[in-house]
Amino acid sequence: MRDEDFIFIDGQAVRLTSIKRDGDRLSLVVIVRGSGGRDELQGLLARDVVTVALGDDPPRPMRTAEIDLRSSGTGATAIHRFAISLEPAPDIPAAAAQDGDDLAERLARIERKLDAILARLDTGDRFRF
């Protein structure tokens, strides 16, 4: 997995189609399938401030500046294209930022463990319990 295949928004992995950085501002394109995926992503983006982690950059508080949603189809077969613009969030209390950093670190450790497990399964290694 490349560093910029995914962005983590409040710990939730979101697969990127494209990304453009303009200073501290991020412009993303994300494609999701089905109404469930659309609703989940819209719920994340509706929050006032989200913690965003991308690649090796430290997690940072951001807010959704703009969303352009275009859909094709209906129900589970629908395809939804989000063009999202994220910008740095106004100052938030240091304790809240620290909580987001701790969560991002814990989630990164869990993801590394999961990647290791999946790699072992791919090679046919057996686990000992």
Phi and psi in degrees as a GROMACS rama.xvg file:
@    title "Ramachandran Plot"
@    xaxis  label "Phi"
@    yaxis  label "Psi"
@TYPE xy
-72.0114  157.07  ARG-2
-58.4353  -36.5218  ASP-3
-107.274  26.0668  GLU-4
-78.5235  -26.3711  ASP-5
-131.761  151.451  PHE-6
-122.658  145.49  ILE-7
-108.136  119.316  PHE-8
-112.39  113.422  ILE-9
48.6074  41.727  ASP-10
83.3346  -8.45904  GLY-11
-89.9347  122.644  GLN-12
-73.0324  129.348  ALA-13
-125.856  120.87  VAL-14
-74.2119  130.988  ARG-15
-93.343  142.451  LEU-16
-92.4265  -41.5998  THR-17
-155.239  160.072  SER-18
-146.727  143.695  ILE-19
-136.316  131.051  LYS-20
-103.977  133.064  ARG-21
-131.39  87.4791  ASP-22
67.7044  -125.057  GLY-23
-88.1137  -5.76697  ASP-24
-89.6513  140.198  ARG-25
-117.794  134.38  LEU-26
-115.308  121.026  SER-27
-119.357  150.444  LEU-28
-123.011  126.633  VAL-29
-129.846  134.903  VAL-30
-116.696  125.79  ILE-31
-124.305  153.71  VAL-32
-108.6  142.45  ARG-33
80.7224  156.541  GLY-34
-70.8731  -27.833  SER-35
-64.6722  -45.5361  GLY-36
-63.2921  -40.0074  GLY-37
-62.2248  -48.1327  ARG-38
-63.8117  -38.774  ASP-39
-63.8778  -46.1071  GLU-40
-66.7031  -40.2179  LEU-41
-62.3957  -37.1215  GLN-42
-63.2583  -42.25  GLY-43
-61.8461  -46.6473  LEU-44
-73.2556  -16.0694  LEU-45
-79.0895  -13.1439  ALA-46
-68.0215  148.998  ARG-47
-60.9632  -49.3669  ASP-48
-133.872  133.815  VAL-49
-123.827  153.88  VAL-50
-93.2716  124.197  THR-51
-114.573  128.946  VAL-52
-123.994  130.828  ALA-53
-138.545  121.59  LEU-54
56.7418  -134.362  GLY-55
-89.2561  -1.00698  ASP-56
-66.2008  145.242  ASP-57
-67.6404  147.496  PRO-58
-58.0101  144.476  PRO-59
-143.649  150.26  ARG-60
-75.4776  130.973  PRO-61
-139.139  166.52  MET-62
-132.42  154.916  ARG-63
-78.9198  119.644  THR-64
-90.7544  -34.0563  ALA-65
-158.816  143.768  GLU-66
-136.747  131.78  ILE-67
-120.546  113.963  ASP-68
-110.321  126.889  LEU-69
-126.836  132.989  ARG-70
-124.436  151.661  SER-71
-137.043  125.061  SER-72
91.5728  -175.93  GLY-73
-138.28  159.485  THR-74
62.4453  -142.938  GLY-75
-68.5344  -21.7321  ALA-76
-93.7557  -2.04641  THR-77
-67.3372  148.618  ALA-78
-117.598  129.469  ILE-79
-120.778  126.07  HIS-80
-108.527  118.633  ARG-81
-104.129  127.103  PHE-82
-106.64  115.987  ALA-83
-122.095  136.881  ILE-84
-118.285  121.535  SER-85
-112.652  140.652  LEU-86
-132.805  158.429  GLU-87
-55.0791  138.604  PRO-88
-78.2112  153.434  ALA-89
-58.6321  163.345  PRO-90
-51.8846  135.835  ASP-91
-123.059  158.14  ILE-92
-55.8827  142.785  PRO-93
-58.5642  -36.0659  ALA-94
-62.6077  -40.1077  ALA-95
-66.7497  -39.9588  ALA-96
-65.002  -40.1674  ALA-97
-63.665  -41.1378  GLN-98
-58.2369  -42.6861  ASP-99
-64.556  -38.8599  GLY-100
-64.3946  -44.5838  ASP-101
-60.8115  -43.4146  ASP-102
-63.2854  -43.8193  LEU-103
-62.3301  -39.6948  ALA-104
-64.9823  -44.2526  GLU-105
-62.8576  -42.8359  ARG-106
-65.4876  -36.6787  LEU-107
-63.8513  -40.6659  ALA-108
-63.3137  -43.2759  ARG-109
-62.4112  -42.2784  ILE-110
-63.8336  -40.7196  GLU-111
-61.7422  -41.8226  ARG-112
-63.7707  -43.2358  LYS-113
-63.3661  -41.9513  LEU-114
-59.699  -41.1418  ASP-115
-65.2466  -41.1117  ALA-116
-64.169  -46.0561  ILE-117
-63.5273  -36.9837  LEU-118
-64.6678  -40.1062  ALA-119
-66.4044  -38.6427  ARG-120
-65.0424  -38.114  LEU-121
-64.2418  -31.8417  ASP-122
-90.626  -4.37953  THR-123
84.2542  7.9179  GLY-124
-62.4225  147.205  ASP-125
-101.648  145.961  ARG-126
-94.0959  146.06  PHE-127
-106.746  127.918  ARG-128
